[in-house]
């Protein structure tokens, strides 16, 4: 019984947060046509990142 109450409260909290965040409207109109691109660096991305920063790949890429 206690677990079902906790699960129900968790679901209600998630729904409440979703509703509250969806009601917020950004008044800044300049961000509507922008696409933001990012990456999540990990150790497997280290070689190309270091290579680009040090200019190792400039001849191959043509930058």
PDB file with one MODEL, atoms N, CA, C and O in Angstrom:
MODEL        1
ATOM      1  N   UNK A   1       0.822  -1.196   0.000  1.00  0.00           N
ATOM      2  CA  UNK A   1       0.000   0.000   0.000  1.00  0.00           C
ATOM      3  C   UNK A   1       0.867   1.261   0.000  1.00  0.00           C
ATOM      4  O   UNK A   1       0.572   2.220  -0.713  1.00  0.00           O
ATOM      5  N   UNK A   2       1.939   1.258   0.802  1.00  0.00           N
ATOM      6  CA  UNK A   2       2.798   2.435   0.872  1.00  0.00           C
ATOM      7  C   UNK A   2       3.526   2.673  -0.447  1.00  0.00           C
ATOM      8  O   UNK A   2       3.761   3.818  -0.834  1.00  0.00           O
ATOM      9  N   UNK A   3       3.880   1.595  -1.133  1.00  0.00           N
ATOM     10  CA  UNK A   3       4.580   1.741  -2.407  1.00  0.00           C
ATOM     11  C   UNK A   3       3.656   2.345  -3.456  1.00  0.00           C
ATOM     12  O   UNK A   3       4.082   3.192  -4.241  1.00  0.00           O
ATOM     13  N   UNK A   4       2.403   1.923  -3.478  1.00  0.00           N
ATOM     14  CA  UNK A   4       1.476   2.465  -4.474  1.00  0.00           C
ATOM     15  C   UNK A   4       1.195   3.941  -4.221  1.00  0.00           C
ATOM     16  O   UNK A   4       0.996   4.700  -5.169  1.00  0.00           O
ATOM     17  N   UNK A   5       1.178   4.356  -2.970  1.00  0.00           N
ATOM     18  CA  UNK A   5       0.991   5.777  -2.660  1.00  0.00           C
ATOM     19  C   UNK A   5       2.209   6.566  -3.127  1.00  0.00           C
ATOM     20  O   UNK A   5       2.068   7.653  -3.688  1.00  0.00           O
ATOM     21  N   UNK A   6       3.403   6.027  -2.898  1.00  0.00           N
ATOM     22  CA  UNK A   6       4.620   6.708  -3.330  1.00  0.00           C
ATOM     23  C   UNK A   6       4.686   6.807  -4.847  1.00  0.00           C
ATOM     24  O   UNK A   6       5.082   7.839  -5.387  1.00  0.00           O
ATOM     25  N   UNK A   7       4.306   5.751  -5.525  1.00  0.00           N
ATOM     26  CA  UNK A   7       4.298   5.767  -6.992  1.00  0.00           C
ATOM     27  C   UNK A   7       3.281   6.775  -7.501  1.00  0.00           C
ATOM     28  O   UNK A   7       3.564   7.524  -8.436  1.00  0.00           O
ATOM     29  N   UNK A   8       2.115   6.799  -6.902  1.00  0.00           N
ATOM     30  CA  UNK A   8       1.074   7.749  -7.304  1.00  0.00           C
ATOM     31  C   UNK A   8       1.535   9.182  -7.083  1.00  0.00           C
ATOM     32  O   UNK A   8       1.335  10.035  -7.948  1.00  0.00           O
ATOM     33  N   UNK A   9       2.148   9.459  -5.938  1.00  0.00           N
ATOM     34  CA  UNK A   9       2.654  10.808  -5.675  1.00  0.00           C
ATOM     35  C   UNK A   9       3.766  11.184  -6.653  1.00  0.00           C
ATOM     36  O   UNK A   9       3.851  12.334  -7.082  1.00  0.00           O
ATOM     37  N   UNK A  10       4.604  10.232  -7.002  1.00  0.00           N
ATOM     38  CA  UNK A  10       5.654  10.499  -7.978  1.00  0.00           C
ATOM     39  C   UNK A  10       5.095  10.831  -9.344  1.00  0.00           C
ATOM     40  O   UNK A  10       5.565  11.755 -10.009  1.00  0.00           O
ATOM     41  N   UNK A  11       4.094  10.082  -9.762  1.00  0.00           N
ATOM     42  CA  UNK A  11       3.462  10.341 -11.059  1.00  0.00           C
ATOM     43  C   UNK A  11       2.777  11.699 -11.061  1.00  0.00           C
ATOM     44  O   UNK A  11       2.871  12.442 -12.038  1.00  0.00           O
ATOM     45  N   UNK A  12       2.092  12.025  -9.976  1.00  0.00           N
ATOM     46  CA  UNK A  12       1.429  13.331  -9.868  1.00  0.00           C
ATOM     47  C   UNK A  12       2.464  14.448  -9.904  1.00  0.00           C
ATOM     48  O   UNK A  12       2.239  15.478 -10.540  1.00  0.00           O
ATOM     49  N   UNK A  13       3.588  14.259  -9.233  1.00  0.00           N
ATOM     50  CA  UNK A  13       4.638  15.279  -9.233  1.00  0.00           C
ATOM     51  C   UNK A  13       5.216  15.468 -10.631  1.00  0.00           C
ATOM     52  O   UNK A  13       5.457  16.599 -11.053  1.00  0.00           O
ATOM     53  N   UNK A  14       5.438  14.381 -11.346  1.00  0.00           N
ATOM     54  CA  UNK A  14       5.971  14.481 -12.707  1.00  0.00           C
ATOM     55  C   UNK A  14       4.987  15.190 -13.624  1.00  0.00           C
ATOM     56  O   UNK A  14       5.386  16.027 -14.433  1.00  0.00           O
ATOM     57  N   UNK A  15       3.724  14.867 -13.507  1.00  0.00           N
ATOM     58  CA  UNK A  15       2.702  15.522 -14.324  1.00  0.00           C
ATOM     59  C   UNK A  15       2.617  17.005 -13.982  1.00  0.00           C
ATOM     60  O   UNK A  15       2.487  17.842 -14.875  1.00  0.00           O
ATOM     61  N   UNK A  16       2.691  17.334 -12.689  1.00  0.00           N
ATOM     62  CA  UNK A  16       2.628  18.738 -12.272  1.00  0.00           C
ATOM     63  C   UNK A  16       3.803  19.526 -12.834  1.00  0.00           C
ATOM     64  O   UNK A  16       3.624  20.644 -13.316  1.00  0.00           O
ATOM     65  N   UNK A  17       4.991  18.960 -12.778  1.00  0.00           N
ATOM     66  CA  UNK A  17       6.165  19.643 -13.322  1.00  0.00           C
ATOM     67  C   UNK A  17       6.030  19.804 -14.833  1.00  0.00           C
ATOM     68  O   UNK A  17       6.379  20.852 -15.376  1.00  0.00           O
ATOM     69  N   UNK A  18       5.532  18.786 -15.514  1.00  0.00           N
ATOM     70  CA  UNK A  18       5.351  18.872 -16.962  1.00  0.00           C
ATOM     71  C   UNK A  18       4.352  19.960 -17.332  1.00  0.00           C
ATOM     72  O   UNK A  18       4.570  20.706 -18.287  1.00  0.00           O
ATOM     73  N   UNK A  19       3.267  20.054 -16.589  1.00  0.00           N
ATOM     74  CA  UNK A  19       2.252  21.076 -16.871  1.00  0.00           C
ATOM     75  C   UNK A  19       2.802  22.464 -16.589  1.00  0.00           C
ATOM     76  O   UNK A  19       2.599  23.384 -17.381  1.00  0.00           O
ATOM     77  N   UNK A  20       3.492  22.623 -15.477  1.00  0.00           N
ATOM     78  CA  UNK A  20       4.030  23.941 -15.116  1.00  0.00           C
ATOM     79  C   UNK A  20       5.065  24.398 -16.138  1.00  0.00           C
ATOM     80  O   UNK A  20       5.060  25.563 -16.537  1.00  0.00           O
ATOM     81  N   UNK A  21       5.941  23.512 -16.561  1.00  0.00           N
ATOM     82  CA  UNK A  21       6.957  23.914 -17.532  1.00  0.00           C
ATOM     83  C   UNK A  21       6.374  24.151 -18.916  1.00  0.00           C
ATOM     84  O   UNK A  21       6.916  24.954 -19.676  1.00  0.00           O
ATOM     85  N   UNK A  22       5.295  23.481 -19.258  1.00  0.00           N
ATOM     86  CA  UNK A  22       4.698  23.705 -20.574  1.00  0.00           C
ATOM     87  C   UNK A  22       3.914  25.009 -20.625  1.00  0.00           C
ATOM     88  O   UNK A  22       3.688  25.548 -21.709  1.00  0.00           O
ATOM     89  N   UNK A  23       3.498  25.520 -19.481  1.00  0.00           N
ATOM     90  CA  UNK A  23       2.747  26.769 -19.457  1.00  0.00           C
ATOM     91  C   UNK A  23       3.641  27.988 -19.625  1.00  0.00           C
ATOM     92  O   UNK A  23       3.168  29.054 -20.018  1.00  0.00           O
ATOM     93  N   UNK A  24       4.914  27.843 -19.334  1.00  0.00           N
ATOM     94  CA  UNK A  24       5.824  28.972 -19.481  1.00  0.00           C
ATOM     95  C   UNK A  24       6.015  29.311 -20.942  1.00  0.00           C
ATOM     96  O   UNK A  24       6.269  28.431 -21.764  1.00  0.00           O
ATOM     97  N   UNK A  25       5.893  30.601 -21.269  1.00  0.00           N
ATOM     98  CA  UNK A  25       6.031  31.046 -22.648  1.00  0.00           C
ATOM     99  C   UNK A  25       7.178  32.035 -22.715  1.00  0.00           C
ATOM    100  O   UNK A  25       7.199  33.021 -21.979  1.00  0.00           O
ATOM    101  N   UNK A  26       8.114  31.778 -23.582  1.00  0.00           N
ATOM    102  CA  UNK A  26       9.247  32.667 -23.743  1.00  0.00           C
ATOM    103  C   UNK A  26       8.815  33.897 -24.534  1.00  0.00           C
ATOM    104  O   UNK A  26       8.250  33.772 -25.621  1.00  0.00           O
ATOM    105  N   UNK A  27       9.077  35.071 -23.998  1.00  0.00           N
ATOM    106  CA  UNK A  27       8.721  36.296 -24.702  1.00  0.00           C
ATOM    107  C   UNK A  27       9.814  36.711 -25.678  1.00  0.00           C
ATOM    108  O   UNK A  27       9.624  37.646 -26.455  1.00  0.00           O
ATOM    109  N   UNK A  28      10.954  36.029 -25.649  1.00  0.00           N
ATOM    110  CA  UNK A  28      12.047  36.344 -26.559  1.00  0.00           C
ATOM    111  C   UNK A  28      11.775  35.696 -27.914  1.00  0.00           C
ATOM    112  O   UNK A  28      11.894  34.478 -28.055  1.00  0.00           O
ATOM    113  N   UNK A  29      11.415  36.492 -28.897  1.00  0.00           N
ATOM    114  CA  UNK A  29      11.050  35.986 -30.216  1.00  0.00           C
ATOM    115  C   UNK A  29      12.270  35.658 -31.071  1.00  0.00           C
ATOM    116  O   UNK A  29      12.136  34.955 -32.073  1.00  0.00           O
ATOM    117  N   UNK A  30      13.458  36.146 -30.705  1.00  0.00           N
ATOM    118  CA  UNK A  30      14.632  35.933 -31.542  1.00  0.00           C
ATOM    119  C   UNK A  30      15.142  34.501 -31.483  1.00  0.00           C
ATOM    120  O   UNK A  30      15.889  34.094 -32.373  1.00  0.00           O
ATOM    121  N   UNK A  31      14.773  33.724 -30.477  1.00  0.00           N
ATOM    122  CA  UNK A  31      15.253  32.353 -30.352  1.00  0.00           C
ATOM    123  C   UNK A  31      14.377  31.342 -31.076  1.00  0.00           C
ATOM    124  O   UNK A  31      14.705  30.156 -31.082  1.00  0.00           O
ATOM    125  N   UNK A  32      13.288  31.763 -31.681  1.00  0.00           N
ATOM    126  CA  UNK A  32      12.376  30.817 -32.294  1.00  0.00           C
ATOM    127  C   UNK A  32      12.949  30.178 -33.552  1.00  0.00           C
ATOM    128  O   UNK A  32      12.609  29.035 -33.858  1.00  0.00           O
ATOM    129  N   UNK A  33      13.795  30.866 -34.281  1.00  0.00           N
ATOM    130  CA  UNK A  33      14.321  30.337 -35.535  1.00  0.00           C
ATOM    131  C   UNK A  33      15.754  29.839 -35.407  1.00  0.00           C
ATOM    132  O   UNK A  33      16.428  29.650 -36.419  1.00  0.00           O
ATOM    133  N   UNK A  34      16.228  29.624 -34.198  1.00  0.00           N
ATOM    134  CA  UNK A  34      17.592  29.173 -33.989  1.00  0.00           C
ATOM    135  C   UNK A  34      17.610  27.690 -33.664  1.00  0.00           C
ATOM    136  O   UNK A  34      16.736  27.177 -32.965  1.00  0.00           O
ATOM    137  N   UNK A  35      18.606  27.023 -34.178  1.00  0.00           N
ATOM    138  CA  UNK A  35      18.842  25.623 -33.843  1.00  0.00           C
ATOM    139  C   UNK A  35      20.142  25.571 -33.058  1.00  0.00           C
ATOM    140  O   UNK A  35      21.174  26.057 -33.522  1.00  0.00           O
ATOM    141  N   UNK A  36      20.094  24.997 -31.897  1.00  0.00           N
ATOM    142  CA  UNK A  36      21.290  24.884 -31.069  1.00  0.00           C
ATOM    143  C   UNK A  36      21.856  23.481 -31.208  1.00  0.00           C
ATOM    144  O   UNK A  36      21.158  22.487 -31.004  1.00  0.00           O
ATOM    145  N   UNK A  37      23.128  23.420 -31.556  1.00  0.00           N
ATOM    146  CA  UNK A  37      23.794  22.140 -31.745  1.00  0.00           C
ATOM    147  C   UNK A  37      24.908  22.033 -30.713  1.00  0.00           C
ATOM    148  O   UNK A  37      25.685  22.969 -30.523  1.00  0.00           O
ATOM    149  N   UNK A  38      24.976  20.903 -30.060  1.00  0.00           N
ATOM    150  CA  UNK A  38      26.019  20.679 -29.066  1.00  0.00           C
ATOM    151  C   UNK A  38      26.453  19.229 -29.140  1.00  0.00           C
ATOM    152  O   UNK A  38      25.821  18.410 -29.807  1.00  0.00           O
ATOM    153  N   UNK A  39      27.524  18.927 -28.457  1.00  0.00           N
ATOM    154  CA  UNK A  39      27.972  17.546 -28.388  1.00  0.00           C
ATOM    155  C   UNK A  39      28.345  17.223 -26.956  1.00  0.00           C
ATOM    156  O   UNK A  39      28.666  18.106 -26.159  1.00  0.00           O
ATOM    157  N   UNK A  40      28.295  15.955 -26.653  1.00  0.00           N
ATOM    158  CA  UNK A  40      28.659  15.479 -25.330  1.00  0.00           C
ATOM    159  C   UNK A  40      30.027  14.825 -25.440  1.00  0.00           C
ATOM    160  O   UNK A  40      30.141  13.691 -25.905  1.00  0.00           O
ATOM    161  N   UNK A  41      31.067  15.537 -25.014  1.00  0.00           N
ATOM    162  CA  UNK A  41      32.398  14.973 -25.172  1.00  0.00           C
ATOM    163  C   UNK A  41      32.628  13.786 -24.246  1.00  0.00           C
ATOM    164  O   UNK A  41      32.280  13.825 -23.066  1.00  0.00           O
ATOM    165  N   UNK A  42      33.203  12.759 -24.784  1.00  0.00           N
ATOM    166  CA  UNK A  42      33.596  11.609 -23.984  1.00  0.00           C
ATOM    167  C   UNK A  42      35.003  11.214 -24.399  1.00  0.00           C
ATOM    168  O   UNK A  42      35.570  11.810 -25.315  1.00  0.00           O
ATOM    169  N   UNK A  43      35.555  10.242 -23.752  1.00  0.00           N
ATOM    170  CA  UNK A  43      36.929   9.843 -24.051  1.00  0.00           C
ATOM    171  C   UNK A  43      37.065   9.331 -25.480  1.00  0.00           C
ATOM    172  O   UNK A  43      38.142   9.431 -26.068  1.00  0.00           O
ATOM    173  N   UNK A  44      36.001   8.787 -26.044  1.00  0.00           N
ATOM    174  CA  UNK A  44      36.086   8.299 -27.422  1.00  0.00           C
ATOM    175  C   UNK A  44      36.138   9.441 -28.431  1.00  0.00           C
ATOM    176  O   UNK A  44      36.521   9.226 -29.581  1.00  0.00           O
ATOM    177  N   UNK A  45      35.761  10.645 -28.024  1.00  0.00           N
ATOM    178  CA  UNK A  45      35.809  11.800 -28.912  1.00  0.00           C
ATOM    179  C   UNK A  45      37.107  12.593 -28.754  1.00  0.00           C
ATOM    180  O   UNK A  45      37.295  13.603 -29.433  1.00  0.00           O
ATOM    181  N   UNK A  46      37.987  12.160 -27.884  1.00  0.00           N
ATOM    182  CA  UNK A  46      39.184  12.936 -27.576  1.00  0.00           C
ATOM    183  C   UNK A  46      40.118  13.069 -28.773  1.00  0.00           C
ATOM    184  O   UNK A  46      40.673  14.145 -28.996  1.00  0.00           O
ATOM    185  N   UNK A  47      40.303  12.012 -29.542  1.00  0.00           N
ATOM    186  CA  UNK A  47      41.255  12.056 -30.659  1.00  0.00           C
ATOM    187  C   UNK A  47      40.857  13.105 -31.699  1.00  0.00           C
ATOM    188  O   UNK A  47      41.694  13.935 -32.052  1.00  0.00           O
ATOM    189  N   UNK A  48      39.617  13.108 -32.210  1.00  0.00           N
ATOM    190  CA  UNK A  48      39.286  14.142 -33.195  1.00  0.00           C
ATOM    191  C   UNK A  48      39.261  15.550 -32.611  1.00  0.00           C
ATOM    192  O   UNK A  48      39.605  16.508 -33.303  1.00  0.00           O
ATOM    193  N   UNK A  49      38.863  15.688 -31.363  1.00  0.00           N
ATOM    194  CA  UNK A  49      38.827  17.029 -30.760  1.00  0.00           C
ATOM    195  C   UNK A  49      40.237  17.582 -30.630  1.00  0.00           C
ATOM    196  O   UNK A  49      40.487  18.731 -30.992  1.00  0.00           O
ATOM    197  N   UNK A  50      41.156  16.781 -30.122  1.00  0.00           N
ATOM    198  CA  UNK A  50      42.544  17.225 -29.985  1.00  0.00           C
ATOM    199  C   UNK A  50      43.160  17.460 -31.357  1.00  0.00           C
ATOM    200  O   UNK A  50      43.903  18.423 -31.547  1.00  0.00           O
ATOM    201  N   UNK A  51      42.858  16.587 -32.316  1.00  0.00           N
ATOM    202  CA  UNK A  51      43.391  16.762 -33.664  1.00  0.00           C
ATOM    203  C   UNK A  51      42.927  18.048 -34.313  1.00  0.00           C
ATOM    204  O   UNK A  51      43.716  18.727 -34.971  1.00  0.00           O
ATOM    205  N   UNK A  52      41.672  18.393 -34.142  1.00  0.00           N
ATOM    206  CA  UNK A  52      41.159  19.644 -34.704  1.00  0.00           C
ATOM    207  C   UNK A  52      41.738  20.854 -33.990  1.00  0.00           C
ATOM    208  O   UNK A  52      42.071  21.850 -34.633  1.00  0.00           O
ATOM    209  N   UNK A  53      41.863  20.783 -32.671  1.00  0.00           N
ATOM    210  CA  UNK A  53      42.398  21.918 -31.922  1.00  0.00           C
ATOM    211  C   UNK A  53      43.874  22.151 -32.218  1.00  0.00           C
ATOM    212  O   UNK A  53      44.326  23.297 -32.232  1.00  0.00           O
ATOM    213  N   UNK A  54      44.625  21.092 -32.453  1.00  0.00           N
ATOM    214  CA  UNK A  54      46.057  21.231 -32.728  1.00  0.00           C
ATOM    215  C   UNK A  54      46.361  21.429 -34.205  1.00  0.00           C
ATOM    216  O   UNK A  54      47.521  21.634 -34.563  1.00  0.00           O
ATOM    217  N   UNK A  55      45.365  21.374 -35.066  1.00  0.00           N
ATOM    218  CA  UNK A  55      45.565  21.596 -36.490  1.00  0.00           C
ATOM    219  C   UNK A  55      46.126  20.401 -37.232  1.00  0.00           C
ATOM    220  O   UNK A  55      46.624  20.556 -38.347  1.00  0.00           O
ATOM    221  N   UNK A  56      46.062  19.224 -36.654  1.00  0.00           N
ATOM    222  CA  UNK A  56      46.612  18.022 -37.280  1.00  0.00           C
ATOM    223  C   UNK A  56      45.840  17.661 -38.546  1.00  0.00           C
ATOM    224  O   UNK A  56      46.437  17.180 -39.509  1.00  0.00           O
ATOM    225  N   UNK A  57      44.538  17.881 -38.565  1.00  0.00           N
ATOM    226  CA  UNK A  57      43.695  17.453 -39.674  1.00  0.00           C
ATOM    227  C   UNK A  57      43.471  18.537 -40.725  1.00  0.00           C
ATOM    228  O   UNK A  57      42.651  18.348 -41.623  1.00  0.00           O
ATOM    229  N   UNK A  58      44.171  19.661 -40.640  1.00  0.00           N
ATOM    230  CA  UNK A  58      43.918  20.762 -41.570  1.00  0.00           C
ATOM    231  C   UNK A  58      44.178  20.373 -43.022  1.00  0.00           C
ATOM    232  O   UNK A  58      43.417  20.770 -43.905  1.00  0.00           O
ATOM    233  N   UNK A  59      45.215  19.622 -43.284  1.00  0.00           N
ATOM    234  CA  UNK A  59      45.512  19.229 -44.671  1.00  0.00           C
ATOM    235  C   UNK A  59      44.470  18.268 -45.211  1.00  0.00           C
ATOM    236  O   UNK A  59      44.086  18.367 -46.377  1.00  0.00           O
ATOM    237  N   UNK A  60      44.008  17.345 -44.389  1.00  0.00           N
ATOM    238  CA  UNK A  60      43.031  16.362 -44.845  1.00  0.00           C
ATOM    239  C   UNK A  60      41.637  16.930 -44.985  1.00  0.00           C
ATOM    240  O   UNK A  60      40.903  16.550 -45.897  1.00  0.00           O
ATOM    241  N   UNK A  61      41.259  17.833 -44.099  1.00  0.00           N
ATOM    242  CA  UNK A  61      39.914  18.399 -44.115  1.00  0.00           C
ATOM    243  C   UNK A  61      39.850  19.620 -45.019  1.00  0.00           C
ATOM    244  O   UNK A  61      38.837  19.856 -45.676  1.00  0.00           O
ATOM    245  N   UNK A  62      40.914  20.388 -45.055  1.00  0.00           N
ATOM    246  CA  UNK A  62      40.937  21.577 -45.888  1.00  0.00           C
ATOM    247  C   UNK A  62      40.479  22.822 -45.165  1.00  0.00           C
ATOM    248  O   UNK A  62      39.996  23.762 -45.797  1.00  0.00           O
ATOM    249  N   UNK A  63      40.619  22.847 -43.883  1.00  0.00           N
ATOM    250  CA  UNK A  63      40.223  24.048 -43.129  1.00  0.00           C
ATOM    251  C   UNK A  63      41.359  25.033 -43.082  1.00  0.00           C
ATOM    252  O   UNK A  63      41.222  26.105 -42.493  1.00  0.00           O
TER     253      UNK A  63
ENDMDL
END
